[in-house]
Amino acid sequence: QVQLQESGPEVVKPSETLSLTCTVSGGSFGTIGYYWGWIRQPPGGGLEWIASGDSAGSTYYNPSLKGRVTISLDTSKKYLSLRIRSVTAADTAVYFCTRRPHGSSSGFDSWGRGTRVSVSS
Amino acid sequence: QSVLTQPPSVSGAPGQSVTISCTGSSSNIGAGYDVHWYQQLPGTAPKLLIYGNTNRPSGVPDRFSAFKSGTSASLAITGLQPEDEADYYCQSYDRSLSGYVFGAGTKVTVL
């Protein structure tokens, strides 16, 4: 059973870079066949897909985030990271680390518990 | 405004049935992309409830069912239980937006 654990700062100042890490345990991280990524949820709001990537080096980003986002996977250390540059209050959210099996019929089948980030001076 | 449209809320008494609709367009559900459903209990992470339009992951009760037709999909909960009180989200892929999209969520209240 895969487990995902997010970590990172609770508060980030406007215009700075938000950096989060997700530690993966329980196997499958280095296995071809899964996308790993991030989804966020603003306070009282819905879910927004941010980005996904796999161990083969493919990455996919939400175009609405306008190039501010970078994700990377370190299969040897079993973690993935998220960086969002030039943050604003609109980036305040709970950030979830996720796994999605390859294939269009697969949903996001594993989620971390989420980490809350506030953008505030 | 979400690409996939869900009713903000539905409610029902214990034992009754409720249905949640998810309406998309020709660039997502109508284009043939699969619909997935998630249940989010208060204060917790979402959990995959239905994948590939109609399939339940292991451990999900058969009280939950879903189907897809045209540009829409629906999630049905039969024999409503108090523990079903949660937010439910539909999700698909949108080729115009080149990304995964979610509905705004539907809050299910068990009366």
Boltz contact constraints between the chains, C-beta under 6 A:
constraints:
  - contact:
      token1: [A, 46]
      token2: [B, 102]
      max_distance: 6.0
  - contact:
      token1: [A, 46]
      token2: [B, 104]
      max_distance: 6.0
  - contact:
      token1: [A, 46]
      token2: [B, 105]
      max_distance: 6.0
  - contact:
      token1: [A, 47]
      token2: [B, 89]
      max_distance: 6.0
  - contact:
      token1: [A, 47]
      token2: [B, 102]
      max_distance: 6.0
  - contact:
      token1: [A, 49]
      token2: [B, 99]
      max_distance: 6.0
  - contact:
      token1: [A, 49]
      token2: [B, 100]
      max_distance: 6.0
  - contact:
      token1: [A, 62]
      token2: [B, 99]
      max_distance: 6.0
  - contact:
      token1: [A, 63]
      token2: [B, 98]
      max_distance: 6.0
  - contact:
      token1: [A, 96]
      token2: [B, 45]
      max_distance: 6.0
  - contact:
      token1: [A, 104]
      token2: [B, 34]
      max_distance: 6.0
  - contact:
      token1: [A, 105]
      token2: [B, 34]
      max_distance: 6.0
  - contact:
      token1: [A, 105]
      token2: [B, 52]
      max_distance: 6.0
  - contact:
      token1: [A, 106]
      token2: [B, 51]
      max_distance: 6.0
  - contact:
      token1: [A, 107]
      token2: [B, 36]
      max_distance: 6.0
  - contact:
      token1: [A, 107]
      token2: [B, 48]
      max_distance: 6.0
  - contact:
      token1: [A, 107]
      token2: [B, 51]
      max_distance: 6.0
  - contact:
      token1: [A, 109]
      token2: [B, 48]
      max_distance: 6.0
  - contact:
      token1: [A, 111]
      token2: [B, 45]
      max_distance: 6.0
  - contact:
      token1: [A, 111]
      token2: [B, 46]
      max_distance: 6.0
  - contact:
      token1: [A, 113]
      token2: [B, 45]
      max_distance: 6.0
  - contact:
      token1: [A, 114]
      token2: [B, 45]
      max_distance: 6.0
